[in-house]
């Protein structure tokens, strides 16, 4: 199963901002589009990153999404 990271923005920030403030990154399953594995609905314009960043410490990952992703990853 393929996954990607999608941004959740801090209060008062949006993907339309010049430098949007990302609160956390959610893991999204391929085909689930805008719903994080934790059930959080995400903005259609939210930034997307490779799931390869999970576990690197370079981006803050939703704890619930991270735990669920770990169970689905080889």
Legacy VTK file of the C-alpha trace (Angstrom):
# vtk DataFile Version 3.0
C-alpha trace
ASCII
DATASET POLYDATA
POINTS 74 float
0.000 0.000 0.000
1.299 3.448 -0.888
1.300 6.370 1.537
2.169 10.077 1.515
2.437 12.877 4.062
-0.020 15.777 3.956
0.263 18.977 5.994
-2.071 20.203 8.715
-1.571 23.930 9.194
-1.308 25.855 12.439
-4.285 27.999 13.472
-4.435 31.122 11.335
-2.252 29.625 8.596
-3.312 28.105 5.291
-1.717 26.637 2.169
-2.407 29.969 0.438
0.027 31.840 2.727
3.444 32.776 1.360
5.146 30.813 4.148
2.454 28.630 5.766
3.083 27.284 9.272
2.708 23.506 9.353
1.423 22.187 12.680
1.964 18.509 11.870
2.133 16.069 8.985
-0.435 13.301 8.615
0.081 9.991 6.841
-2.508 9.482 4.091
-3.165 6.152 2.393
-3.220 6.106 -1.397
-6.830 6.538 -2.455
-7.903 8.186 0.826
-6.994 11.600 -0.557
-7.685 14.130 2.172
-8.134 11.923 5.221
-5.194 11.169 7.488
-4.887 7.656 8.861
-6.004 9.130 12.210
-9.250 10.320 10.596
-8.313 14.018 10.456
-9.698 15.755 7.342
-7.061 17.830 5.528
-7.182 20.889 3.280
-7.335 20.012 -0.447
-4.494 22.464 -1.074
-2.274 21.085 1.697
1.358 20.413 0.892
2.342 16.823 0.172
5.665 15.174 1.025
7.137 11.721 0.610
6.413 9.244 3.382
10.189 8.625 3.371
10.400 11.571 5.800
8.541 9.494 8.432
10.917 8.563 11.221
13.691 10.960 10.195
12.833 13.640 12.748
12.893 16.280 9.988
9.126 16.918 10.121
6.612 16.603 12.979
4.382 13.581 12.312
0.940 13.004 13.838
1.481 10.428 16.581
-1.650 8.439 15.704
-0.891 8.392 11.976
2.695 7.376 12.709
1.618 4.451 14.878
-0.862 3.210 12.286
1.651 3.636 9.468
4.223 1.619 11.399
1.766 -1.291 11.578
1.264 -1.203 7.782
4.919 -0.799 6.813
7.283 -3.642 6.085
LINES 1 75
74 0 1 2 3 4 5 6 7 8 9 10 11 12 13 14 15 16 17 18 19 20 21 22 23 24 25 26 27 28 29 30 31 32 33 34 35 36 37 38 39 40 41 42 43 44 45 46 47 48 49 50 51 52 53 54 55 56 57 58 59 60 61 62 63 64 65 66 67 68 69 70 71 72 73
